[in-house]
């Protein structure tokens, strides 16, 4: 990789998937060069392009991160089952009190409770779990970002916004298209039509409508096994009465923050962050955030080995045939 590749990756990661013409103008190189560089980076699996679904519009009311403690000799077996499960969309190892972090969303809390209390407890080797329930998403990639004023007013009123009101629910065809895009965001409508058994014009019509309604966003996900400088983490924030909620705008506007939400559990807020190196992560978590009045503690749950993110499996060697968690759909 050279400087142009790094600039291209930075632009894609910070501003999302873009057409070659836009990238060409921003980086002052030809579209042909952009096409060639992207093809080379994809060939080498430096990054993947996948569809990130909008859980608000899809009706997922129970969104959570689950921290899992595992007996050392069972770690590989437990990870294999979690990665294979269709109910998890993210699985990563971490260090500290817990060994594995799992992200899930369900359409109701009963299904989440069943997954935690029946599914996870049935896996041999898991000794402890802690569920951090997302009460309200504030930012999620380029899908949505709640304006402070409307979010603050709703917080004071203390009721849940129905984010799906006045939104058409995705059709069966929308969901079938989304399932394909979650595996490969680069697939063309011409290739999708054969998988779906419909005309290409139908595929394009549904894609256009879904993008307009923000049913999904195409995101660039870097390969953490090849880009060793990339530091991913979940940050848990606790606040007190001194915290000014309008300061949260500064936090969610930070380019490294791709997810932010109010939670129930040991933390008041969760942040999902991606930095180019551990030093930048440390500075943000231990210097910048605590300098804001009212942020009492910032806990770092570092991703030591990301293994699964939606349709991406970064370590195929660890995915075997154990499938203990296949009852239901996330």
URJO-V64156 format. One record per helix or strand of 3 or more residues. SS is the DSSP state (hx for helix, st for strand). FROM is the first residue (numbers start at 1). TO is the last residue. If there is no record, write none. Layout:
SS_FROM_TO, SS_FROM_TO
This chain:
hx_3_15, hx_20_27, hx_31_43, st_47_53, hx_55_58, st_62_70, hx_72_84, st_90_93, st_100_106, hx_109_120, st_126_140, hx_148_157, hx_172_181, hx_189_196, hx_200_212, st_216_222, st_231_239, hx_245_252, st_257_264, st_269_275, hx_278_288, st_295_302, st_305_309, hx_316_318
